[in-house]
Amino acid sequence: MKTNTRRAALICVTLTMLCGCGKQHKAENTVKDFLENNMRTDDYSVIFTKLDSTSHVTDSAIHRMRTNAEKNNIFNKGIKYGNTNEQYQYLKTKICIGKDTLNQTFYLQPDLTEVVAFK
């Protein structure tokens, strides 16, 4: 009986880890696509932290981030973003361009399909 309980626990842990890895991978790909479409250079590398969620980002904060992004010379102007929501997933990144390193946080839709804003 103990063996069955251990197996069930192992299966649950494994499935949880696989689901989390899938979300991480999907979020990273969404941000990579966003960078590919909106960076002014192709000569960069990016490192990601662990995907996390937040509900502490207001519409006004999203607006400020988008306004600041328009002033950022590394990114193209007129970036297309996803719609705002009440909860976001986010990834912190280190973007290396030559000898410079840029720390950015990307906020994504809960389904991880679109970037809503970044700072």
HELIX and SHEET records of a PDB file:
HELIX    1   1 LYS A    2  ASN A   38  1                                  37    
HELIX    2   2 ASP A   59  LYS A   71  1                                  13    
SHEET    1   A 3 SER A  45  PHE A  48  0                                        
SHEET    2   A 3 TYR A  88  ILE A  97 -1                                        
SHEET    3   A 3 ASP A  52  THR A  54 -1                                        
SHEET    1   B 4 SER A  45  PHE A  48  0                                        
SHEET    2   B 4 TYR A  88  ILE A  97 -1                                        
SHEET    3   B 4 ASP A 100  LEU A 108 -1                                        
SHEET    4   B 4 VAL A 115  PHE A 118 -1                                        
END                                                                             
